[in-house]
Amino acid sequence: MRLALVVHGGAWDIPDAELADHLDGLRIAVARGRRVLERGGSAVDAAEAAVVAMESHPAFDAGRGSVLDRDGAPQLDAGLMCGATLRWGAVAGVRVLDHPIRAARRLLDDTDGQAFGARLLVGEGAERYAAEAGLPHVSPEHLTVERERDRFFALRADPDYHPSRAISGPADAPRGTVGAVALDASGRLAAATSTGGTPYARSGRVGDASIVGSGVYADAHAALSATGWGEAILTVQLAARVAMRVEAGADPTSAAQAGLDAMRAAVVWPGAAPATGGIIVLAADGTPGWAFTTPRMARGGWSDGGEPWVDV
């Protein structure tokens, strides 16, 4: 069975000055995920490891480096799914976890009843569960980098800024959500997505990253992780619809492009910019694919017998 991994670090108009940092973060993520797969780890292990690496890297809007909401604090979402079992776990609106994907993993693996069957936990409840699972809490300040602190104060001081721009505005609004999809030696697929949301969003806003079928999805046919305008991705259930195209026989790249094109055509709301985004796909035979409707998308990957690659 072919080992394979694809990662992404967001789809938006990534500034030239940030390209090197994005490429650095992608290289680390690909190396971490590859190492897990080559050592016999599961697809879930590899996807989680790759996302943890990007949550640790300040280049991305995930974990440390996340954008700040209107309260000047990070609020993080993450989801993880195993294609072989259809088990999944997700958290949303957490402020004190540097690796929300690890909390999602605990929920995916939870079989002792501690979560009482829950798969998605939010806010304080998710944070309490993470603490009970042995995941340490950090201060919101630990997750905040100077770049995002400066952005927050600039947005707060801008009398012409409207919060809707953070969600559906121009492509230069940071959408540095991260994700990974993996295929292991047993033929199992997995997908993981993690995000710090959108700049200056209302407290309590939940996007697509933690929602199965929208920002993250895996089954026996494909694994997918999406990024972009979360409300549009949620509306069309982007990841699930692209997965259905792959199951029906489309190659991953064509399926990804068709899904994004359909989203842009379908989600046309008054006052909103076009519904743009990006998605990575990995088919059950190890064929990778991706597409984006933004100026740039940070992405990378590896498969056995080939060399690791990254691009923006």
C-alpha positions, 0 to 999 in steps of 0.5 A, a space after each residue: 500500500 502506498 504511503 501518502 501525505 498532503 498538508 495545507 496552511 491556508 488559502 488566501 493572498 499570502 503576502 510575499 513577506 510571509 512566504 518563507 515562514 509558510 514554506 518553513 512550516 509546511 516542510 516541518 509538517 510534512 517531515 513530521 507526518 512522513 516520519 509517522 507513516 514510515 515508522 508504521 504509524 496510522 493515518 490518524 497519527 500522521 495527520 495529527 502530527 502534521 497539524 500539531 507541527 503547524 499549530 506550533 508554527 507562528 506562520 499559520 492561523 492555528 494554535 500559536 499564531 492564531 488571529 484574535 477575535 473582537 475581544 482581543 483573544 484567540 478562539 480555536 477550532 479543530 477536527 480529526 476523522 478516521 476514514 476506516 472507522 468513521 470515528 471523529 472528534 472535534 472541539 470549537 471555541 477553545 482559548 487555552 489549548 495550544 494544540 486543539 487537534 490533540 483534544 479532538 484526537 482524545 474525543 476520537 479515541 474516547 471509548 471509556 465513556 468519559 465524554 459520554 458519547 460526545 464527539 464535538 465539545 465547545 468552549 469551557 466544556 471542551 477545555 475542561 475535557 482536555 484538562 481531564 484528558 491530561 492536556 495542559 492549558 496555556 494562557 491566551 497570551 502564549 497563543 498570541 503573536 505580535 503580528 496578530 496583536 498589531 492586526 487586532 489594534 489596527 482593525 479596532 481603530 479602523 472606523 470603516 472596518 466591518 466584521 463581515 470583512 473578516 469572514 467573507 472579505 477580500 482574499 488578503 484577510 488571513 485564512 491560515 487554517 491548517 490541515 493534513 490528509 494521510 494514507 497509511 500502510 494498512 490503507 486507512 485514510 484520515 483527515 485533520 483541520 485546525 484553525 484560529 478562525 477569522 480576524 476580529 470575528 464575534 466571540 463564539 463564532 464557529 467556522 467549518 474546521 471542526 464540522 465533519 463534512 465541511 472543513 474535515 472529512 474522511 471515509 474509505 474513498 477519500 480524506 479531505 481538509 478545507 480552508 477559506 470562507 467558513 460560512 460558505 464551506 459550511 453551507 455547501 458541506 464542501 468536504 463531503 461533496 468533494 468526497 462524493 465526487 471522488 467516490 463517483 470516479 472523479 480524480 481528486 484534483 478535478 473533484 476539488 476544483 468542481 467543488 470550489 466552483 460549485 460553492 462559488 456559484 451557489 453562495 451568493 449573499 448580499 454584501 458578501 464577497 465571492 465564496 473562495 477557498 481551498 481544499 486538499 484531497 487524498 484518494 484511497 489509492 494514494 492519488 493526491 489533489 488540491 485546488 484553490 480559488 484564492 491567489 495563493 494556497 500554502 500546501 505540501 506533501 510526500 508519498 513513498 518513492 518520491 521526494 517531499 515538496 512544498 509550494 505557496 
